[in-house]
Amino acid sequence: MAGAGAPGDDELVHTERLSPNFNDRKSPISMLVVHYTELESAEVSINRLCDPEAGVSAHYVISEAGEVTRLVPEEKRAWHAGQSYWRGEKDVNSASIGIELQHPGHALGYREFADAQIDALIPLMARIVKQYDIPRANVVGHSDVAPERKIDPGELFPWDRIAEYELCLAKPDKLDLGDPFDSDGAFYLALERFGYDITGGTKTVEAFQRRWRPELIDGRIDQQIGAILFQLLLDRDRGISR
């Protein structure tokens, strides 16, 4: 494992501390997954992500002050997503770049993300999305790819701000609040078609709400989330989004 130092090859990265926790990819990069660390400080987070006994890592950690640290080269498979699934991909680690945001998380006092942190995240995301031609629908949170296990980055993550830069899908702004699905089963099938692993049942519904209607996360299927999902699928089918 290398020590800390300046990477020199990317002006968006401030420091580099290479983790031993990586291996070779089995598929090309097509996703970007956002996490929070749920630890006390960036130093504690980086130490854990570089600990061979912990067996976890990410490509980048961004502190609340906006310092970006590279832990795993992008061409390598970091171990950030665990057991996960998205749009047919069961090895999310192989297909994705993982970015950890230093944050206390829900366990240590959930709060809004620091402006400096998001200011550092956006250009890094922009470079990654452009370089690998990542579809906006594949820029997701950890809770999207592992809804039974994870809730990060959570309901306060500013997806709307990220969407302003066209780096992720925006919430549909025109909704027909009629009921587009005639049963809960039809909603789940549509949710699976959109990309989610629906075996988690209500946990998957909560993950969808956390991403698309964060003001109310109750795991219940209602007309509003049905309308949001229907519009997302309609936009994709029309080629408006991918």
C-alpha positions in Angstrom: 0.0 0.0 0.0 1.3 3.4 -0.9 1.4 6.3 1.5 -0.4 9.6 1.2 0.7 12.0 -1.4 -0.4 14.3 -4.3 -1.7 12.3 -7.3 -0.4 14.8 -9.8 -2.6 13.5 -12.7 -6.0 14.9 -11.9 -6.5 18.5 -10.7 -9.8 17.4 -9.1 -8.0 15.1 -6.7 -6.1 16.6 -3.8 -4.4 13.6 -2.2 -3.9 9.9 -2.8 -3.7 7.1 -0.3 -3.9 3.8 -2.1 -6.0 1.1 -0.5 -5.0 -2.6 -0.8 -8.7 -3.4 -1.0 -9.3 -3.8 -4.8 -9.1 -6.3 -7.6 -9.6 -6.5 -11.4 -12.9 -5.5 -13.0 -15.0 -8.0 -14.8 -17.0 -5.5 -16.8 -16.6 -2.0 -18.2 -17.5 1.1 -16.2 -21.2 2.0 -16.7 -22.3 3.3 -13.3 -21.4 5.7 -10.5 -22.5 5.0 -6.9 -22.7 7.7 -4.2 -22.3 6.7 -0.5 -21.9 8.3 2.8 -19.2 7.0 5.3 -21.3 7.1 8.5 -18.0 7.6 10.5 -16.7 10.4 12.7 -14.2 12.0 10.4 -12.5 11.8 7.0 -9.4 10.4 8.6 -11.3 7.6 10.3 -13.1 6.8 7.1 -9.9 6.7 5.0 -8.2 4.5 7.6 -11.1 2.0 7.5 -11.2 2.0 3.7 -7.5 1.3 3.6 -7.6 -1.4 6.3 -7.1 -4.8 4.7 -9.0 -6.5 7.5 -12.1 -4.3 6.8 -12.3 -5.5 3.3 -14.0 -2.4 2.0 -12.9 0.5 -0.2 -14.0 3.2 -2.7 -12.4 5.0 -5.5 -12.7 8.4 -3.8 -13.5 9.9 -0.4 -14.6 13.6 -0.2 -14.3 15.3 3.1 -16.9 17.8 4.4 -14.3 20.5 3.6 -14.2 19.4 0.0 -10.9 17.6 -0.1 -10.9 14.7 -2.6 -8.7 11.6 -1.8 -8.2 8.8 -4.3 -8.0 5.4 -2.7 -8.4 3.1 -5.7 -7.5 3.7 -9.4 -10.6 3.9 -11.5 -9.5 1.0 -13.7 -9.6 -1.3 -10.7 -12.6 -2.7 -8.9 -13.2 -1.1 -5.5 -15.2 -2.9 -2.9 -17.9 -0.3 -2.0 -21.3 -1.7 -3.1 -21.3 -5.1 -1.5 -24.1 -7.4 -2.5 -26.0 -5.2 -4.9 -28.0 -5.0 -8.2 -28.9 -2.4 -10.8 -30.6 -2.7 -14.2 -29.6 -6.4 -14.5 -26.0 -5.9 -13.2 -25.3 -8.2 -10.2 -21.6 -7.2 -9.9 -22.1 -3.5 -9.3 -18.5 -3.2 -8.0 -17.1 -4.3 -11.4 -19.3 -1.9 -13.3 -19.1 1.2 -11.1 -17.0 3.9 -9.6 -17.7 4.5 -5.9 -17.6 7.8 -4.2 -17.8 8.0 -0.4 -18.9 11.3 1.2 -17.6 11.9 4.7 -20.7 12.3 6.7 -22.0 11.2 10.1 -24.9 9.4 8.5 -28.1 8.4 10.2 -26.3 6.7 13.0 -24.3 9.7 14.2 -26.6 12.6 13.5 -27.9 12.9 10.0 -27.7 16.4 8.5 -27.5 18.2 5.2 -24.3 17.8 3.1 -21.7 20.5 3.3 -21.7 22.9 0.3 -17.9 22.6 0.0 -18.3 18.8 -0.3 -20.9 19.0 -3.0 -18.9 21.7 -4.8 -16.0 19.2 -5.0 -18.3 16.3 -5.9 -20.0 17.9 -8.9 -16.9 18.4 -11.1 -15.5 15.0 -10.2 -18.9 13.4 -11.2 -18.9 15.4 -14.4 -15.5 14.2 -15.4 -16.3 10.6 -14.6 -19.7 10.6 -16.3 -18.3 12.2 -19.5 -15.2 10.0 -19.6 -17.1 6.7 -19.3 -20.3 7.9 -21.0 -22.3 6.8 -17.9 -26.1 7.1 -18.4 -27.8 9.5 -16.0 -30.0 6.6 -14.9 -26.9 4.8 -13.7 -25.8 7.6 -11.4 -27.3 6.2 -8.2 -27.1 6.0 -4.4 -26.0 3.0 -2.4 -29.6 2.6 -1.3 -30.7 2.2 -4.9 -28.4 -0.7 -5.6 -28.8 -2.4 -2.1 -32.2 -1.3 -0.8 -32.5 -4.1 1.7 -29.3 -3.2 3.4 -28.5 0.5 2.9 -30.1 3.9 3.2 -27.2 6.1 2.1 -26.7 8.8 1.0 -30.2 9.4 2.3 -33.0 11.8 1.9 -31.0 15.0 2.3 -28.5 14.3 -0.5 -29.1 17.1 -3.1 -30.0 15.0 -6.2 -31.9 18.0 -7.5 -28.7 20.1 -7.6 -26.8 17.2 -9.3 -29.5 17.0 -11.8 -29.2 20.7 -12.7 -25.8 19.7 -14.2 -27.4 16.8 -16.1 -25.3 14.3 -14.1 -28.3 12.3 -12.9 -31.9 11.9 -13.7 -34.1 14.8 -12.5 -37.4 14.2 -10.8 -40.2 14.5 -13.3 -41.8 17.9 -13.1 -45.1 17.1 -14.9 -47.1 14.3 -13.3 -50.5 12.9 -14.0 -51.6 12.0 -10.5 -54.0 9.4 -11.7 -53.2 5.8 -10.8 -51.0 4.4 -13.6 -50.8 0.9 -12.1 -53.8 -1.2 -11.3 -52.1 -3.1 -8.5 -49.1 -3.2 -6.2 -47.8 -6.0 -8.3 -47.9 -3.9 -11.4 -45.9 -1.2 -9.6 -43.3 -3.7 -8.5 -42.9 -5.0 -12.0 -42.4 -1.4 -13.3 -39.9 -0.8 -10.5 -38.0 -3.8 -11.6 -38.1 -2.6 -15.2 -36.7 0.7 -14.1 -33.7 -1.0 -12.5 -34.4 -2.0 -8.9 -34.1 -5.4 -7.2 -37.6 -5.8 -6.0 -37.0 -8.8 -3.7 -36.7 -6.3 -0.8 -40.4 -5.5 -1.0 -41.2 -2.4 1.0 -37.5 -1.7 1.5 -37.2 -1.2 -2.2 -40.3 1.1 -2.2 -38.6 3.1 0.6 -35.4 3.3 -1.5 -37.4 4.6 -4.5 -39.1 7.2 -2.2 -35.8 8.2 -0.6 -34.5 9.0 -4.1 -37.6 10.4 -5.8 -39.9 11.7 -2.9 -37.6 12.2 0.1 -40.2 14.2 2.0 -42.3 11.1 2.7 -40.6 7.7 3.1 -43.1 5.2 4.4 -42.8 2.1 2.1 -46.4 2.5 0.9 -47.3 2.4 -2.8 -49.4 5.4 -3.5 -50.5 7.4 -6.6 -47.7 10.0 -6.3 -44.8 7.5 -6.4 -46.7 5.6 -9.1 -46.9 8.7 -11.2 -43.2 9.4 -10.7 -42.2 5.9 -11.7 -44.5 5.9 -14.7 -43.1 9.2 -16.0 -39.5 8.0 -15.5 -40.2 5.0 -17.6 -42.1 7.0 -20.2 -39.2 9.4 -20.5 -36.8 6.5 -21.0 -39.0 4.8 -23.6 -39.3 8.0 -25.5 -35.5 8.4 -25.5 -35.6 11.5 -23.4 -33.4 9.8 -20.8 -31.3 6.7 -20.5 
